[in-house]
Amino acid sequence: MKYYLDITLLPDDGADLAFLWYKVYQQIHIGLVDNKVAENNSAIALSIPNYGAKSFPLGNKIRLFAEDKNQLEVFNVPSWLNRLTDYVHIKSIQRVPDNIFEYAYFKRVAQKGKKRRQDTLIKKAEYQSTKFNIPYDSCLKTLQEKSTLIDSELPFISVQSLSTDRTLSATNKTVFPLFITMKKVSKPQSGLYTCYGLSRNIAGKQVTIPWF
């Protein structure tokens, strides 16, 4: 990825960072879908430079990457955020620095709701109880003690589903938490991204973005 563009979120008393991430990212997601290069594939990638910040886990900056400057120019970020001009500062497109020695990938992590997690444990307990002739209560207790299906502490972005019937009003469309994890790596991996701007797995490796 050779070019990038930074978007800084500007919260105030009436719009905190969580709300701005929801509003800004939703527009970016719509833009990526409208500009996809193949089914559910995007040539433009998302980076979260301040991921893991103590004040707010997603920080206050969104960075978009593209291989060609023209891709970001055609995407035209200001047009997608034209109703949020008081809450964003959009910098000009810049070339990625030459001295990049670290890369990263951001990917979606699927998380089950509490009820689904509990249902999963119950089904496993019932199966083990029947198969191994062990009391059900004992199986369930053991599974609960060992379970890693706990509430996620990963940062997430609230996103409105684009698959929801477009005839529905905005208030009736599904909003879900998009949990995101990040990992730094030493070698780049090229490829396309999802229409969330996140990494895809290519031959067992995650597609990366420059990290700086």
HELIX and SHEET records of a PDB file:
HELIX    1   1 LEU A   17  ASP A   34  1                                  18    
HELIX    2   2 LYS A   69  PHE A   75  1                                   7    
HELIX    3   3 VAL A   77  TRP A   80  1                                   4    
HELIX    4   4 ASN A   82  LEU A   84  5                                   3    
HELIX    5   5 LYS A  114  PHE A  132  1                                  19    
HELIX    6   6 TYR A  136  LYS A  146  1                                  11    
HELIX    7   7 ALA A  170  ASN A  172  5                                   3    
SHEET    1   A 4 ALA A  45  SER A  47  0                                        
SHEET    2   A 4 LYS A  61  ALA A  66 -1                                        
SHEET    3   A 4 TYR A   3  LEU A   9 -1                                        
SHEET    4   A 4 VAL A  88  ILE A  90 -1                                        
SHEET    1   B 4 ALA A  45  SER A  47  0                                        
SHEET    2   B 4 LYS A  61  ALA A  66 -1                                        
SHEET    3   B 4 TYR A   3  LEU A   9 -1                                        
SHEET    4   B 4 GLN A  94  ARG A  95 -1                                        
SHEET    1   C 4 PHE A 156  GLN A 160  0                                        
SHEET    2   C 4 VAL A 175  VAL A 185 -1                                        
SHEET    3   C 4 TYR A 103  ARG A 108 -1                                        
SHEET    4   C 4 ILE A 209  PRO A 210 -1                                        
SHEET    1   D 2 ASN A 201  ILE A 202  0                                        
SHEET    2   D 2 LYS A 205  GLN A 206 -1                                        
END                                                                             
